[in-house]
Amino acid sequence: MNSTDPKPRADFRAGDQVVLALGTYQGSGGVFLGLREDANWANIREPDGSVQSHPVAWLAEAPANREALAP
């Protein structure tokens, strides 16, 4: 893992920039809105403005430079 790789965390706060570190949409970013009733899931505002739910275990803090995620 290098310094631009997403770092898994579990202490996100509303407004944090996050990225999906695992799953089908790995590398997709968004804004953490909060946990769902099942605290293993979080609501994320996607770049298109939609709100989607993703497993918290798949989330990581977005790198300061989003271009660092480019393949």
CNS distance restraints for C-alpha pairs under 8 A (distance, minus, plus):
assign (resid   1 and name CA) (resid   5 and name CA) 6.00 0.50 0.50
assign (resid   4 and name CA) (resid  63 and name CA) 6.28 0.50 0.50
assign (resid   4 and name CA) (resid  68 and name CA) 5.94 0.50 0.50
assign (resid   4 and name CA) (resid  69 and name CA) 7.43 0.50 0.50
assign (resid   5 and name CA) (resid  63 and name CA) 7.35 0.50 0.50
assign (resid   5 and name CA) (resid  68 and name CA) 7.91 0.50 0.50
assign (resid   5 and name CA) (resid  69 and name CA) 7.45 0.50 0.50
assign (resid   6 and name CA) (resid  19 and name CA) 7.37 0.50 0.50
assign (resid   6 and name CA) (resid  21 and name CA) 6.49 0.50 0.50
assign (resid   6 and name CA) (resid  60 and name CA) 5.51 0.50 0.50
assign (resid   6 and name CA) (resid  61 and name CA) 5.97 0.50 0.50
assign (resid   6 and name CA) (resid  62 and name CA) 6.13 0.50 0.50
assign (resid   6 and name CA) (resid  63 and name CA) 6.25 0.50 0.50
assign (resid   7 and name CA) (resid  60 and name CA) 5.27 0.50 0.50
assign (resid   7 and name CA) (resid  61 and name CA) 5.92 0.50 0.50
assign (resid   8 and name CA) (resid  21 and name CA) 7.53 0.50 0.50
assign (resid   8 and name CA) (resid  57 and name CA) 7.69 0.50 0.50
assign (resid   8 and name CA) (resid  58 and name CA) 7.78 0.50 0.50
assign (resid   8 and name CA) (resid  59 and name CA) 6.35 0.50 0.50
assign (resid   8 and name CA) (resid  60 and name CA) 4.31 0.50 0.50
assign (resid   8 and name CA) (resid  61 and name CA) 6.68 0.50 0.50
assign (resid   9 and name CA) (resid  59 and name CA) 7.13 0.50 0.50
assign (resid   9 and name CA) (resid  60 and name CA) 5.67 0.50 0.50
assign (resid   9 and name CA) (resid  61 and name CA) 6.83 0.50 0.50
assign (resid  10 and name CA) (resid  56 and name CA) 7.01 0.50 0.50
assign (resid  10 and name CA) (resid  57 and name CA) 7.53 0.50 0.50
assign (resid  10 and name CA) (resid  59 and name CA) 7.99 0.50 0.50
assign (resid  12 and name CA) (resid  16 and name CA) 6.40 0.50 0.50
assign (resid  12 and name CA) (resid  32 and name CA) 7.07 0.50 0.50
assign (resid  13 and name CA) (resid  32 and name CA) 6.82 0.50 0.50
assign (resid  13 and name CA) (resid  33 and name CA) 7.53 0.50 0.50
assign (resid  13 and name CA) (resid  34 and name CA) 6.96 0.50 0.50
assign (resid  14 and name CA) (resid  31 and name CA) 7.61 0.50 0.50
assign (resid  14 and name CA) (resid  32 and name CA) 5.33 0.50 0.50
assign (resid  14 and name CA) (resid  33 and name CA) 4.69 0.50 0.50
assign (resid  14 and name CA) (resid  34 and name CA) 5.64 0.50 0.50
assign (resid  15 and name CA) (resid  31 and name CA) 5.64 0.50 0.50
assign (resid  15 and name CA) (resid  32 and name CA) 5.49 0.50 0.50
assign (resid  15 and name CA) (resid  33 and name CA) 6.19 0.50 0.50
assign (resid  16 and name CA) (resid  31 and name CA) 5.66 0.50 0.50
assign (resid  16 and name CA) (resid  32 and name CA) 5.33 0.50 0.50
assign (resid  16 and name CA) (resid  33 and name CA) 7.94 0.50 0.50
assign (resid  16 and name CA) (resid  61 and name CA) 7.60 0.50 0.50
assign (resid  17 and name CA) (resid  29 and name CA) 7.22 0.50 0.50
assign (resid  17 and name CA) (resid  30 and name CA) 5.89 0.50 0.50
assign (resid  17 and name CA) (resid  31 and name CA) 4.73 0.50 0.50
assign (resid  17 and name CA) (resid  32 and name CA) 6.32 0.50 0.50
assign (resid  17 and name CA) (resid  61 and name CA) 6.34 0.50 0.50
assign (resid  17 and name CA) (resid  62 and name CA) 5.49 0.50 0.50
assign (resid  18 and name CA) (resid  29 and name CA) 5.60 0.50 0.50
assign (resid  18 and name CA) (resid  30 and name CA) 5.48 0.50 0.50
assign (resid  18 and name CA) (resid  31 and name CA) 5.85 0.50 0.50
assign (resid  18 and name CA) (resid  32 and name CA) 6.34 0.50 0.50
assign (resid  18 and name CA) (resid  59 and name CA) 6.37 0.50 0.50
assign (resid  18 and name CA) (resid  60 and name CA) 5.60 0.50 0.50
assign (resid  18 and name CA) (resid  61 and name CA) 4.64 0.50 0.50
assign (resid  18 and name CA) (resid  62 and name CA) 4.51 0.50 0.50
assign (resid  19 and name CA) (resid  26 and name CA) 7.57 0.50 0.50
assign (resid  19 and name CA) (resid  27 and name CA) 5.81 0.50 0.50
assign (resid  19 and name CA) (resid  28 and name CA) 5.47 0.50 0.50
assign (resid  19 and name CA) (resid  29 and name CA) 4.13 0.50 0.50
assign (resid  19 and name CA) (resid  30 and name CA) 6.30 0.50 0.50
assign (resid  19 and name CA) (resid  59 and name CA) 5.79 0.50 0.50
assign (resid  19 and name CA) (resid  60 and name CA) 5.40 0.50 0.50
assign (resid  19 and name CA) (resid  61 and name CA) 6.14 0.50 0.50
assign (resid  19 and name CA) (resid  62 and name CA) 5.07 0.50 0.50
assign (resid  20 and name CA) (resid  25 and name CA) 6.67 0.50 0.50
assign (resid  20 and name CA) (resid  26 and name CA) 4.90 0.50 0.50
assign (resid  20 and name CA) (resid  27 and name CA) 5.31 0.50 0.50
assign (resid  20 and name CA) (resid  28 and name CA) 5.50 0.50 0.50
assign (resid  20 and name CA) (resid  29 and name CA) 6.38 0.50 0.50
assign (resid  20 and name CA) (resid  58 and name CA) 5.58 0.50 0.50
assign (resid  20 and name CA) (resid  59 and name CA) 4.82 0.50 0.50
assign (resid  20 and name CA) (resid  60 and name CA) 6.28 0.50 0.50
assign (resid  21 and name CA) (resid  26 and name CA) 5.28 0.50 0.50
assign (resid  21 and name CA) (resid  27 and name CA) 6.04 0.50 0.50
assign (resid  21 and name CA) (resid  58 and name CA) 5.43 0.50 0.50
assign (resid  21 and name CA) (resid  59 and name CA) 5.62 0.50 0.50
assign (resid  21 and name CA) (resid  60 and name CA) 5.80 0.50 0.50
assign (resid  22 and name CA) (resid  26 and name CA) 5.04 0.50 0.50
assign (resid  22 and name CA) (resid  27 and name CA) 7.86 0.50 0.50
assign (resid  22 and name CA) (resid  58 and name CA) 4.88 0.50 0.50
assign (resid  22 and name CA) (resid  59 and name CA) 7.33 0.50 0.50
assign (resid  23 and name CA) (resid  58 and name CA) 6.78 0.50 0.50
assign (resid  27 and name CA) (resid  69 and name CA) 6.53 0.50 0.50
assign (resid  29 and name CA) (resid  46 and name CA) 6.88 0.50 0.50
assign (resid  29 and name CA) (resid  47 and name CA) 7.23 0.50 0.50
assign (resid  29 and name CA) (resid  62 and name CA) 7.05 0.50 0.50
assign (resid  30 and name CA) (resid  44 and name CA) 5.96 0.50 0.50
assign (resid  30 and name CA) (resid  45 and name CA) 5.41 0.50 0.50
assign (resid  30 and name CA) (resid  46 and name CA) 4.72 0.50 0.50
assign (resid  30 and name CA) (resid  47 and name CA) 5.91 0.50 0.50
assign (resid  31 and name CA) (resid  44 and name CA) 5.40 0.50 0.50
assign (resid  31 and name CA) (resid  45 and name CA) 5.05 0.50 0.50
assign (resid  31 and name CA) (resid  46 and name CA) 6.80 0.50 0.50
assign (resid  32 and name CA) (resid  42 and name CA) 7.29 0.50 0.50
assign (resid  32 and name CA) (resid  43 and name CA) 6.40 0.50 0.50
assign (resid  32 and name CA) (resid  44 and name CA) 4.75 0.50 0.50
assign (resid  32 and name CA) (resid  45 and name CA) 6.60 0.50 0.50
assign (resid  33 and name CA) (resid  42 and name CA) 7.29 0.50 0.50
assign (resid  33 and name CA) (resid  43 and name CA) 5.41 0.50 0.50
assign (resid  33 and name CA) (resid  44 and name CA) 5.48 0.50 0.50
assign (resid  33 and name CA) (resid  45 and name CA) 6.72 0.50 0.50
assign (resid  34 and name CA) (resid  42 and name CA) 5.64 0.50 0.50
assign (resid  34 and name CA) (resid  43 and name CA) 5.60 0.50 0.50
assign (resid  34 and name CA) (resid  44 and name CA) 7.51 0.50 0.50
assign (resid  35 and name CA) (resid  39 and name CA) 5.42 0.50 0.50
assign (resid  35 and name CA) (resid  40 and name CA) 7.50 0.50 0.50
assign (resid  35 and name CA) (resid  41 and name CA) 5.92 0.50 0.50
assign (resid  35 and name CA) (resid  42 and name CA) 4.20 0.50 0.50
assign (resid  35 and name CA) (resid  43 and name CA) 6.13 0.50 0.50
assign (resid  36 and name CA) (resid  40 and name CA) 7.64 0.50 0.50
assign (resid  36 and name CA) (resid  41 and name CA) 5.59 0.50 0.50
assign (resid  36 and name CA) (resid  42 and name CA) 5.37 0.50 0.50
assign (resid  36 and name CA) (resid  43 and name CA) 6.58 0.50 0.50
assign (resid  37 and name CA) (resid  41 and name CA) 7.91 0.50 0.50
assign (resid  39 and name CA) (resid  56 and name CA) 7.88 0.50 0.50
assign (resid  40 and name CA) (resid  55 and name CA) 5.81 0.50 0.50
assign (resid  40 and name CA) (resid  56 and name CA) 5.44 0.50 0.50
assign (resid  40 and name CA) (resid  57 and name CA) 7.30 0.50 0.50
assign (resid  41 and name CA) (resid  53 and name CA) 6.34 0.50 0.50
assign (resid  41 and name CA) (resid  54 and name CA) 5.55 0.50 0.50
assign (resid  41 and name CA) (resid  55 and name CA) 4.40 0.50 0.50
assign (resid  41 and name CA) (resid  56 and name CA) 5.17 0.50 0.50
assign (resid  42 and name CA) (resid  53 and name CA) 5.38 0.50 0.50
assign (resid  42 and name CA) (resid  54 and name CA) 5.53 0.50 0.50
assign (resid  42 and name CA) (resid  55 and name CA) 6.24 0.50 0.50
assign (resid  42 and name CA) (resid  56 and name CA) 5.81 0.50 0.50
assign (resid  43 and name CA) (resid  51 and name CA) 6.31 0.50 0.50
assign (resid  43 and name CA) (resid  52 and name CA) 5.60 0.50 0.50
assign (resid  43 and name CA) (resid  53 and name CA) 4.53 0.50 0.50
assign (resid  43 and name CA) (resid  54 and name CA) 6.64 0.50 0.50
assign (resid  44 and name CA) (resid  51 and name CA) 5.49 0.50 0.50
assign (resid  44 and name CA) (resid  52 and name CA) 5.38 0.50 0.50
assign (resid  44 and name CA) (resid  53 and name CA) 6.09 0.50 0.50
assign (resid  44 and name CA) (resid  54 and name CA) 7.23 0.50 0.50
assign (resid  45 and name CA) (resid  49 and name CA) 5.83 0.50 0.50
assign (resid  45 and name CA) (resid  50 and name CA) 5.70 0.50 0.50
assign (resid  45 and name CA) (resid  51 and name CA) 4.45 0.50 0.50
assign (resid  45 and name CA) (resid  52 and name CA) 6.50 0.50 0.50
assign (resid  46 and name CA) (resid  50 and name CA) 5.36 0.50 0.50
assign (resid  46 and name CA) (resid  51 and name CA) 5.96 0.50 0.50
assign (resid  46 and name CA) (resid  52 and name CA) 6.98 0.50 0.50
assign (resid  54 and name CA) (resid  58 and name CA) 7.16 0.50 0.50
assign (resid  54 and name CA) (resid  59 and name CA) 7.83 0.50 0.50
assign (resid  55 and name CA) (resid  59 and name CA) 7.16 0.50 0.50
assign (resid  62 and name CA) (resid  66 and name CA) 7.02 0.50 0.50
assign (resid  63 and name CA) (resid  68 and name CA) 7.14 0.50 0.50
assign (resid  63 and name CA) (resid  69 and name CA) 7.88 0.50 0.50
assign (resid  66 and name CA) (resid  70 and name CA) 7.71 0.50 0.50
